[in-house]
Amino acid sequence: MTEIYLGLDVGKTTHHATALTTTGKKNWDKPLPNRNPKSENSLKNYQPKEPFYW
């Protein structure tokens, strides 16, 4: 199992999400719309390079 750390930067117009492995390798780095349903769909579409658990 790979541990993933997810960082969220919440802003007025957009949000930004970054996922890192325990070694600091950037696994995902994308802006997200600040509307909740769109942000949730963006995260649901996240396809990791290695297996992980939420």
Biopython code that builds the backbone (N, CA, C, O; Angstrom):
import numpy as np
from Bio.PDB.StructureBuilder import StructureBuilder

atoms = [
    (1, "MET", "N", (0.841, -1.174, 0.000)),
    (1, "MET", "CA", (0.000, 0.000, 0.000)),
    (1, "MET", "C", (0.889, 1.240, 0.000)),
    (1, "MET", "O", (1.868, 1.307, 0.743)),
    (2, "THR", "N", (0.552, 2.208, -0.821)),
    (2, "THR", "CA", (1.283, 3.464, -0.899)),
    (2, "THR", "C", (0.522, 4.537, -0.142)),
    (2, "THR", "O", (-0.682, 4.707, -0.334)),
    (3, "GLU", "N", (1.228, 5.265, 0.724)),
    (3, "GLU", "CA", (0.601, 6.388, 1.417)),
    (3, "GLU", "C", (0.688, 7.615, 0.533)),
    (3, "GLU", "O", (1.733, 7.899, -0.054)),
    (4, "ILE", "N", (-0.404, 8.334, 0.443)),
    (4, "ILE", "CA", (-0.473, 9.565, -0.341)),
    (4, "ILE", "C", (-0.887, 10.688, 0.594)),
    (4, "ILE", "O", (-1.815, 10.542, 1.388)),
    (5, "TYR", "N", (-0.190, 11.806, 0.490)),
    (5, "TYR", "CA", (-0.547, 13.000, 1.244)),
    (5, "TYR", "C", (-1.179, 13.987, 0.278)),
    (5, "TYR", "O", (-0.595, 14.323, -0.752)),
    (6, "LEU", "N", (-2.367, 14.445, 0.613)),
    (6, "LEU", "CA", (-3.097, 15.361, -0.250)),
    (6, "LEU", "C", (-3.147, 16.729, 0.405)),
    (6, "LEU", "O", (-3.610, 16.881, 1.536)),
    (7, "GLY", "N", (-2.660, 17.725, -0.330)),
    (7, "GLY", "CA", (-2.714, 19.097, 0.144)),
    (7, "GLY", "C", (-3.718, 19.881, -0.670)),
    (7, "GLY", "O", (-3.759, 19.765, -1.895)),
    (8, "LEU", "N", (-4.532, 20.683, 0.008)),
    (8, "LEU", "CA", (-5.535, 21.498, -0.664)),
    (8, "LEU", "C", (-5.300, 22.964, -0.337)),
    (8, "LEU", "O", (-5.138, 23.335, 0.825)),
    (9, "ASP", "N", (-5.283, 23.783, -1.364)),
    (9, "ASP", "CA", (-5.210, 25.230, -1.212)),
    (9, "ASP", "C", (-6.577, 25.762, -1.621)),
    (9, "ASP", "O", (-6.950, 25.697, -2.793)),
    (10, "VAL", "N", (-7.313, 26.281, -0.666)),
    (10, "VAL", "CA", (-8.679, 26.733, -0.916)),
    (10, "VAL", "C", (-8.672, 28.235, -1.170)),
    (10, "VAL", "O", (-8.233, 29.016, -0.326)),
    (11, "GLY", "N", (-9.165, 28.632, -2.344)),
    (11, "GLY", "CA", (-9.198, 30.041, -2.711)),
    (11, "GLY", "C", (-10.595, 30.507, -3.078)),
    (11, "GLY", "O", (-11.526, 29.705, -3.157)),
    (12, "LYS", "N", (-10.738, 31.810, -3.302)),
    (12, "LYS", "CA", (-12.051, 32.372, -3.639)),
    (12, "LYS", "C", (-12.528, 31.938, -5.021)),
    (12, "LYS", "O", (-13.705, 31.620, -5.193)),
    (13, "THR", "N", (-11.637, 31.919, -6.003)),
    (13, "THR", "CA", (-12.061, 31.592, -7.366)),
    (13, "THR", "C", (-11.732, 30.164, -7.762)),
    (13, "THR", "O", (-12.503, 29.538, -8.489)),
    (14, "THR", "N", (-10.613, 29.638, -7.303)),
    (14, "THR", "CA", (-10.246, 28.242, -7.586)),
    (14, "THR", "C", (-9.583, 27.630, -6.362)),
    (14, "THR", "O", (-9.152, 28.330, -5.446)),
    (15, "HIS", "N", (-9.515, 26.332, -6.375)),
    (15, "HIS", "CA", (-8.776, 25.579, -5.364)),
    (15, "HIS", "C", (-7.638, 24.875, -6.095)),
    (15, "HIS", "O", (-7.626, 24.823, -7.325)),
    (16, "HIS", "N", (-6.686, 24.338, -5.346)),
    (16, "HIS", "CA", (-5.583, 23.605, -5.958)),
    (16, "HIS", "C", (-5.284, 22.396, -5.081)),
    (16, "HIS", "O", (-5.222, 22.511, -3.857)),
    (17, "ALA", "N", (-5.099, 21.245, -5.704)),
    (17, "ALA", "CA", (-4.801, 20.021, -4.970)),
    (17, "ALA", "C", (-3.481, 19.437, -5.455)),
    (17, "ALA", "O", (-3.198, 19.408, -6.653)),
    (18, "THR", "N", (-2.685, 18.976, -4.505)),
    (18, "THR", "CA", (-1.423, 18.313, -4.814)),
    (18, "THR", "C", (-1.338, 17.036, -3.989)),
    (18, "THR", "O", (-1.593, 17.056, -2.784)),
    (19, "ALA", "N", (-0.984, 15.931, -4.627)),
    (19, "ALA", "CA", (-0.807, 14.658, -3.934)),
    (19, "ALA", "C", (0.666, 14.279, -3.988)),
    (19, "ALA", "O", (1.289, 14.307, -5.050)),
    (20, "LEU", "N", (1.217, 13.923, -2.823)),
    (20, "LEU", "CA", (2.624, 13.528, -2.721)),
    (20, "LEU", "C", (2.733, 12.141, -2.114)),
    (20, "LEU", "O", (1.912, 11.745, -1.287)),
    (21, "THR", "N", (3.763, 11.402, -2.536)),
    (21, "THR", "CA", (4.066, 10.123, -1.904)),
    (21, "THR", "C", (4.881, 10.395, -0.641)),
    (21, "THR", "O", (5.253, 11.539, -0.381)),
    (22, "THR", "N", (5.156, 9.369, 0.136)),
    (22, "THR", "CA", (5.938, 9.543, 1.366)),
    (22, "THR", "C", (7.375, 9.967, 1.079)),
    (22, "THR", "O", (8.052, 10.486, 1.966)),
    (23, "THR", "N", (7.845, 9.755, -0.142)),
    (23, "THR", "CA", (9.198, 10.189, -0.507)),
    (23, "THR", "C", (9.210, 11.604, -1.077)),
    (23, "THR", "O", (10.269, 12.125, -1.425)),
    (24, "GLY", "N", (8.025, 12.233, -1.174)),
    (24, "GLY", "CA", (7.936, 13.597, -1.681)),
    (24, "GLY", "C", (7.732, 13.695, -3.178)),
    (24, "GLY", "O", (7.731, 14.795, -3.732)),
    (25, "LYS", "N", (7.560, 12.562, -3.843)),
    (25, "LYS", "CA", (7.321, 12.571, -5.287)),
    (25, "LYS", "C", (5.917, 13.105, -5.561)),
    (25, "LYS", "O", (4.944, 12.634, -4.972)),
    (26, "LYS", "N", (5.814, 14.092, -6.459)),
    (26, "LYS", "CA", (4.522, 14.676, -6.811)),
    (26, "LYS", "C", (3.763, 13.688, -7.685)),
    (26, "LYS", "O", (4.207, 13.344, -8.781)),
    (27, "ASN", "N", (2.632, 13.241, -7.199)),
    (27, "ASN", "CA", (1.828, 12.237, -7.877)),
    (27, "ASN", "C", (0.687, 12.875, -8.660)),
    (27, "ASN", "O", (0.223, 12.316, -9.654)),
    (28, "TRP", "N", (0.232, 14.049, -8.211)),
    (28, "TRP", "CA", (-0.896, 14.735, -8.839)),
    (28, "TRP", "C", (-0.827, 16.194, -8.457)),
    (28, "TRP", "O", (-0.532, 16.511, -7.304)),
    (29, "ASP", "N", (-1.091, 17.098, -9.393)),
    (29, "ASP", "CA", (-1.002, 18.532, -9.124)),
    (29, "ASP", "C", (-1.925, 19.254, -10.093)),
    (29, "ASP", "O", (-1.579, 19.445, -11.259)),
    (30, "LYS", "N", (-3.109, 19.660, -9.611)),
    (30, "LYS", "CA", (-4.093, 20.261, -10.514)),
    (30, "LYS", "C", (-4.906, 21.337, -9.815)),
    (30, "LYS", "O", (-5.172, 21.252, -8.616)),
    (31, "PRO", "N", (-5.306, 22.371, -10.592)),
    (31, "PRO", "CA", (-6.287, 23.321, -10.063)),
    (31, "PRO", "C", (-7.670, 22.669, -10.089)),
    (31, "PRO", "O", (-7.949, 21.810, -10.926)),
    (32, "LEU", "N", (-8.520, 23.086, -9.169)),
    (32, "LEU", "CA", (-9.881, 22.563, -9.096)),
    (32, "LEU", "C", (-10.867, 23.721, -9.078)),
    (32, "LEU", "O", (-10.578, 24.759, -8.484)),
    (33, "PRO", "N", (-12.021, 23.569, -9.712)),
    (33, "PRO", "CA", (-13.040, 24.607, -9.608)),
    (33, "PRO", "C", (-13.490, 24.724, -8.152)),
    (33, "PRO", "O", (-13.449, 23.741, -7.413)),
    (34, "ASN", "N", (-13.915, 25.909, -7.736)),
    (34, "ASN", "CA", (-14.299, 26.046, -6.338)),
    (34, "ASN", "C", (-15.754, 25.676, -6.068)),
    (34, "ASN", "O", (-16.228, 25.834, -4.943)),
    (35, "ARG", "N", (-16.447, 25.201, -7.047)),
    (35, "ARG", "CA", (-17.815, 24.723, -6.824)),
    (35, "ARG", "C", (-17.732, 23.275, -6.366)),
    (35, "ARG", "O", (-17.088, 22.459, -7.026)),
    (36, "ASN", "N", (-18.351, 22.950, -5.284)),
    (36, "ASN", "CA", (-18.222, 21.655, -4.640)),
    (36, "ASN", "C", (-18.441, 20.460, -5.571)),
    (36, "ASN", "O", (-17.562, 19.600, -5.622)),
    (37, "PRO", "N", (-19.556, 20.342, -6.314)),
    (37, "PRO", "CA", (-19.741, 19.156, -7.166)),
    (37, "PRO", "C", (-18.631, 18.986, -8.202)),
    (37, "PRO", "O", (-18.205, 17.862, -8.468)),
    (38, "LYS", "N", (-18.157, 20.086, -8.791)),
    (38, "LYS", "CA", (-17.087, 19.981, -9.782)),
    (38, "LYS", "C", (-15.788, 19.528, -9.124)),
    (38, "LYS", "O", (-15.061, 18.719, -9.700)),
    (39, "SER", "N", (-15.485, 20.029, -7.942)),
    (39, "SER", "CA", (-14.270, 19.628, -7.235)),
    (39, "SER", "C", (-14.331, 18.155, -6.864)),
    (39, "SER", "O", (-13.350, 17.429, -7.025)),
    (40, "GLU", "N", (-15.483, 17.714, -6.368)),
    (40, "GLU", "CA", (-15.628, 16.308, -6.001)),
    (40, "GLU", "C", (-15.435, 15.408, -7.212)),
    (40, "GLU", "O", (-14.784, 14.369, -7.106)),
    (41, "ASN", "N", (-15.988, 15.787, -8.362)),
    (41, "ASN", "CA", (-15.826, 14.980, -9.570)),
    (41, "ASN", "C", (-14.375, 14.941, -10.008)),
    (41, "ASN", "O", (-13.909, 13.905, -10.481)),
    (42, "SER", "N", (-13.645, 16.040, -9.864)),
    (42, "SER", "CA", (-12.231, 16.058, -10.228)),
    (42, "SER", "C", (-11.449, 15.079, -9.370)),
    (42, "SER", "O", (-10.601, 14.347, -9.880)),
    (43, "LEU", "N", (-11.725, 15.057, -8.073)),
    (43, "LEU", "CA", (-11.015, 14.137, -7.185)),
    (43, "LEU", "C", (-11.423, 12.693, -7.437)),
    (43, "LEU", "O", (-10.599, 11.788, -7.304)),
    (44, "LYS", "N", (-12.687, 12.462, -7.799)),
    (44, "LYS", "CA", (-13.132, 11.102, -8.101)),
    (44, "LYS", "C", (-12.428, 10.561, -9.338)),
    (44, "LYS", "O", (-12.241, 9.351, -9.463)),
    (45, "ASN", "N", (-12.036, 11.443, -10.253)),
    (45, "ASN", "CA", (-11.366, 11.026, -11.485)),
    (45, "ASN", "C", (-9.863, 10.850, -11.311)),
    (45, "ASN", "O", (-9.168, 10.519, -12.271)),
    (46, "TYR", "N", (-9.353, 11.067, -10.102)),
    (46, "TYR", "CA", (-7.923, 10.908, -9.831)),
    (46, "TYR", "C", (-7.527, 9.452, -10.024)),
    (46, "TYR", "O", (-8.074, 8.564, -9.371)),
    (47, "GLN", "N", (-6.583, 9.209, -10.916)),
    (47, "GLN", "CA", (-6.086, 7.867, -11.187)),
    (47, "GLN", "C", (-4.631, 7.787, -10.741)),
    (47, "GLN", "O", (-3.747, 8.259, -11.457)),
    (48, "PRO", "N", (-4.363, 7.205, -9.580)),
    (48, "PRO", "CA", (-2.990, 7.145, -9.081)),
    (48, "PRO", "C", (-2.124, 6.208, -9.910)),
    (48, "PRO", "O", (-2.617, 5.313, -10.597)),
    (49, "LYS", "N", (-0.830, 6.437, -9.824)),
    (49, "LYS", "CA", (0.124, 5.581, -10.527)),
    (49, "LYS", "C", (0.349, 4.282, -9.768)),
    (49, "LYS", "O", (0.805, 3.292, -10.340)),
    (50, "GLU", "N", (0.024, 4.287, -8.457)),
    (50, "GLU", "CA", (0.171, 3.105, -7.615)),
    (50, "GLU", "C", (-1.101, 2.944, -6.789)),
    (50, "GLU", "O", (-1.825, 3.919, -6.586)),
    (51, "PRO", "N", (-1.391, 1.724, -6.303)),
    (51, "PRO", "CA", (-2.586, 1.531, -5.475)),
    (51, "PRO", "C", (-2.516, 2.378, -4.200)),
    (51, "PRO", "O", (-1.439, 2.593, -3.644)),
    (52, "PHE", "N", (-3.664, 2.848, -3.753)),
    (52, "PHE", "CA", (-3.717, 3.614, -2.511)),
    (52, "PHE", "C", (-5.097, 3.449, -1.891)),
    (52, "PHE", "O", (-6.021, 2.949, -2.533)),
    (53, "TYR", "N", (-5.227, 3.870, -0.647)),
    (53, "TYR", "CA", (-6.493, 3.797, 0.075)),
    (53, "TYR", "C", (-6.825, 5.161, 0.640)),
    (53, "TYR", "O", (-5.936, 5.850, 1.140)),
    (54, "TRP", "N", (-8.100, 5.575, 0.572)),
    (54, "TRP", "CA", (-8.541, 6.855, 1.132)),
    (54, "TRP", "C", (-8.710, 6.705, 2.605)),
    (54, "TRP", "O", (-9.077, 7.663, 3.285)),
]
sb = StructureBuilder()
sb.init_structure("model")
sb.init_model(0)
sb.init_chain("A")
sb.init_seg("    ")
for serial, (resi, resn, name, xyz) in enumerate(atoms, 1):
    if name == "N":
        sb.init_residue(resn, " ", resi, " ")
    sb.init_atom(name, np.array(xyz, "f"), 0.0, 1.0, " ", f" {name:<3s}", serial, name[0])
structure = sb.get_structure()
